[in-house]
C-alpha cells in the first residue's frame, strides 16, 4: 500500500524517540507529542489527537499491568521478609557458591537461562529476583550488573530461541514455509552466540563496578529502594533511628539527651534524598554507589507497622535478641525458597508429564504472583499477629505498587506511542467503534522498505535483522515474526539462502529488541523491577553488548550457515 502522511509522521516520531534515547534524555514529552500528531493526522481531528494521548497510555497500562502487578507483589514479599530480617538469612546458603561478584554473575546467567528456557522469562525473573538477586548483590555484583545478566540470559538468549516451547520458531517457520525444527535449531545456535558475546562484553563493562562481598551491599541496595519509593518517610525514619540511638545512650549511661534530640524534628528539611530507581527511570543516571541510608538496614517496606519499631534500634540489639522474631526469620528464610522450588517442580511436571496440567506464559506468571501474595499474607500474620496484619499487609502491597509505578510508570506514554503503530491497538487508542480498522503504521513502513534491501546474502541477512528489530520496537517480541518469516520465505531462495536461516536471523532481531532487552517498554520491566534499577538505563546499558552479539551471530549465519 502507498504510504500516507500518517506513516511519515509516525516514522519521524520513531526516529526522534530513538535519537533522544541515544542522547540519554527523557523521551516522555516527545512520545506524547508524537502520539498527538500521529493520531491527529490519521483521523484529521485535533480533538482525537488529544484524546489519543490518554487512550494510548491507558492501553499500554492495560497491556503491561500484569508486569506491574508481579513487580508489586514480589516487592511486597521482599518488604515483609526484610522486616523480620529473613532476607539476609535467605541468601546465606548461596554465599557458598556466590563468593564474589564474578561467581554471582555466572550463577545468575546459568540459572536464569535454564529456568527461562523452560518457563519463559516473565514468570522466571520474579523467582530469581526473590532469591538469587539479593545473594548476588551481597556477593558484590552491582544491581545494574544483575539486571543486565538476567535480561541477556532470560529475555534474550532463552526467549529468542524458545527452543523448548517453540512458539517463536513455529511462527517464523509457518510464515517462511519451512520446518519448525530447522528454524529452532538455527535460532538456538544464533541465540547462544549472541548471548555469549553480550555476556562477555557486559562482564568487561562491569569489571570496575564489582565490590567486595558484605552485608552492607545488600543493606544499601534495599535502603536505596526505600529512598526512591518513599523519600519523606525515609528521612523521617532517619530521624527516628538517630533519636532511638540517643535513647539507648540515655538508658545505658543515664545521660539526659532530650535536648539533643529536639533538633531532629527538622531533619527532614536538611537530609538529601539519594537518587534511586524512580528518578533514574525517566532519563538516565544510575543509583549512587554509596547511597545515604539509615543505620540498621532493616525495615518493612518503608514505614509499615511491625517494621518501624525494629528498625529504630541498632542491629544486634532488641530485634536480634527477640527469640520470636529470630525464629520467624529462620522459618521464612527456608520456607520461601522451598515454596518457590515446589512451584517450579509443579510447572516442570506439567511440562514433561501428564500428571498435572501444563502451566506456561500468562498462567505461569499468574501462579508466581499468586504465590507471592499468599506468602505476604502468611508472613505478616506470623510477624505482626492477626489484628496488626490486616493493616501491615495492605501497607506492604501499597509499597509494592508505589514502587512499581514510580520505577516503571514512565514507560506508559512511550509504549502507548508504539502501540498506536500496531493495527491491533490503534482503533482502541483512536476511539473507533468495533469493526473499524486502521493501518498498521509500523508494519507498513517496514514492508515498504523491503524493496531497498539488495540481493546480496550478507546484506540480506542484516536487512532481515533490521526488519526484525524494527518490528520489535512496539515491545512485543513475537508480533513481528510473521513478517520476518514471510520475508525470509520470499527472498531466501532468490539469493541462495535457506529460508530457515533467514527466518532465525529475523527472529533474533525481533525478540532481542522487543522481547525484553533493547526497548524499555517491554518485559524488561520485570527485570528492572526486581533488581531495583532504572528501566531506561538498563535498556541503554544493554544496547552495545546486545547489538554487538547480534552483529556477530548474523555474520555467522550469513557466512557459515
Secondary structure by P-SEA (a helix, b strand, c coil): ccccaaaaaaaaaaaaaaaaaaacccaaaaaaaaaaaaaaaacccaaaaaaaaaaaaaaaaaaaaaaaaaaaaaaaaaaaaaaaccccccccccccccccaaaaaaaaaaaaaaaaaccccaaaaaaaaaccaaaaaaacccaaaaaaaaaaaccccccccccccaaaaaaaaaaacccaaaaaaaaaaaaaaaaaaaaaaaaaaaccccccccaaaaaaaaaaaaaaacaaaaaaaaaaaaaaaaaaaaaaacccccccccccccccccccccccccccccccccccccccccccccccccccccccccccccccccccccaaaaaaaaaaaaaaaaaaaaaaaaaaaaacccccccccaaaaaaaaaaaaaaaaaaaaaacccaaaaacaaaaaaaaaaaaaaaacccaaaaaaaaaaaccccccccccccccccccaaaaaaaaaacccccccaaaaaaaaaaaaaaaacccccccaaaaaaaaaaaccccccccaaaaaaaaaaaaaaaccccccccccaaaaaaaacccaaaaaaaaaaaaaaaaaaaaaaaaccc
